[in-house]
Amino acid sequence: MLASVHELDSGLRIGLRLTRPSDAPRVRAFLERLSTDTRRKRFFMSMPEIEERAVNHFTFYNPRERIVVAATAPLAGVEAVIGMADIALVDTGVAELGIVVDDEHQGEGVGAALIEAAASLAAAHGATHLRAEMLDHNAPMVRLLERLGRTVQTVEDGHVLAYTRLPLRTDRRAA
């Protein structure tokens, strides 16, 4: 799925790839384009200013602990990040997932492509379940998780969490 072009049902053509340090300007521009509501849904705060720490979180990471997938598309003639999936390998068999798509491209299938790639990468790294923390009533995130299979929502320590089992892989390799 990675490093190839995907044509979505909406007609949008996107690339999926791992982020890298040289993506810092693209990641910053992406985060700055997000509306206050989208930032709040993904980061649980409005983030009025994008700090360097936030950009580094998505561009400098240890791939044994976290993986960040970018959905890119040509905007104004240059490659731009239009969505990201952040996968943290937090517990034995559990990977924590965060997905965000810019406001202009929500509802076009970018999140669906990102969750498929994230699930595949998490499973390849030994995860059997995805966990997503979210604001209450985040129906789009629940729908994305349900694409993978049965999803259970719960409240733990005051946080809304959703869990879904990853499809079993028969070709699992050591990470």
FIBADO-558727 format. One line per field, with one value per residue (C-alpha): x, y, z; residue number from 1. Coordinates in steps of 0.1 Angstrom, whole numbers. Each point is the difference from the previous one (the first is absolute). Last residue first. Example, Ala and Ser with C-alpha at 12.3 -4.5 7.8 and 13.67 -1.06 7.14 Angstrom:
! residues 2
px = [137	-14] .
py = [-11	-34] .
pz = [71	7] .
num = [2	1] .
//
This chain:
! residues 175
px = [97	-2	-22	-37	-11	-32	-14	-31	-22	5	-23	-17	1	-17	9	-18	21	-13	25	-13	-32	-9	-7	2	7	-9	20	26	-25	-14	31	-7	-36	10	23	-28	-24	20	-28	22	35	24	26	6	11	11	2	23	32	31	19	-15	-35	7	12	-31	-23	16	-2	-37	-6	17	-20	-32	10	7	-33	-15	-20	26	22	-4	0	34	0	10	6	12	6	13	15	-8	15	24	-6	8	10	-9	-16	-5	-21	3	-21	3	38	10	20	3	-20	-25	-9	13	-11	15	-13	27	7	16	15	8	20	23	-2	17	-14	10	-26	-34	12	24	-29	-16	32	5	-32	-31	-18	-37	1	-37	2	-9	27	-22	-34	13	22	-30	-21	27	3	30	21	28	4	5	24	21	-1	12	28	11	-1	38	0	-19	-37	-8	-19	-34	-6	-33	-21	-35	-27	-25	2	36	29	30	36	27	27	-20	-28] .
py = [-65	-38	-11	-7	-19	-15	33	1	30	26	0	33	22	33	23	29	13	6	-26	-26	5	-27	-5	-33	-4	-30	0	20	24	4	19	26	2	6	29	16	-4	20	1	3	13	-26	-25	-27	-35	-24	-38	-29	20	-19	26	-14	4	37	6	-17	18	34	-5	-9	29	24	-11	3	35	12	-13	34	8	24	15	37	-3	-17	-36	-12	-35	-11	-37	-18	-35	-29	-35	6	36	34	-5	35	5	36	3	32	19	26	3	20	-8	31	13	21	-31	-33	-28	-16	-24	-3	-30	4	-30	-3	-22	-21	28	25	34	33	13	-1	9	25	20	0	10	29	15	6	29	1	-37	-5	-28	-36	-8	-16	14	33	4	-7	26	27	-6	-18	20	7	-37	-7	30	-14	-35	13	21	-30	-25	-1	-19	-29	-10	-35	-3	1	18	15	3	16	-14	-2	-38	4	-5	-13	8	-23	4	-18	-24] .
pz = [130	-3	-28	-1	-31	14	11	21	-6	27	30	7	31	7	29	17	28	36	15	-26	-19	-25	-37	-17	-37	-22	-31	-20	-16	36	9	-27	11	36	-12	-20	30	25	25	31	-8	-10	11	-26	7	-27	7	-10	-3	-10	-21	-32	16	8	-36	-15	24	-8	-37	2	24	-24	-31	20	13	-35	-13	-12	32	13	-27	5	38	2	10	35	13	34	8	30	-7	23	-2	29	9	-15	-37	-10	-34	-13	-31	-21	-25	-27	-2	-30	-31	-22	-29	19	20	-12	23	31	26	27	22	34	17	37	24	-22	-26	24	-9	-16	-24	18	35	-16	-13	34	18	-25	14	-21	16	7	10	4	25	1	-26	-27	7	12	-31	-22	18	-1	-38	-13	-25	26	6	-38	-4	30	-15	-34	16	22	-29	-2	34	-15	-3	-11	-33	-15	-33	-10	-31	6	-22	29	-1	8	-24	18	-10	14	26	26	-7] .
num = [175	174	173	172	171	170	169	168	167	166	165	164	163	162	161	160	159	158	157	156	155	154	153	152	151	150	149	148	147	146	145	144	143	142	141	140	139	138	137	136	135	134	133	132	131	130	129	128	127	126	125	124	123	122	121	120	119	118	117	116	115	114	113	112	111	110	109	108	107	106	105	104	103	102	101	100	99	98	97	96	95	94	93	92	91	90	89	88	87	86	85	84	83	82	81	80	79	78	77	76	75	74	73	72	71	70	69	68	67	66	65	64	63	62	61	60	59	58	57	56	55	54	53	52	51	50	49	48	47	46	45	44	43	42	41	40	39	38	37	36	35	34	33	32	31	30	29	28	27	26	25	24	23	22	21	20	19	18	17	16	15	14	13	12	11	10	9	8	7	6	5	4	3	2	1] .
//
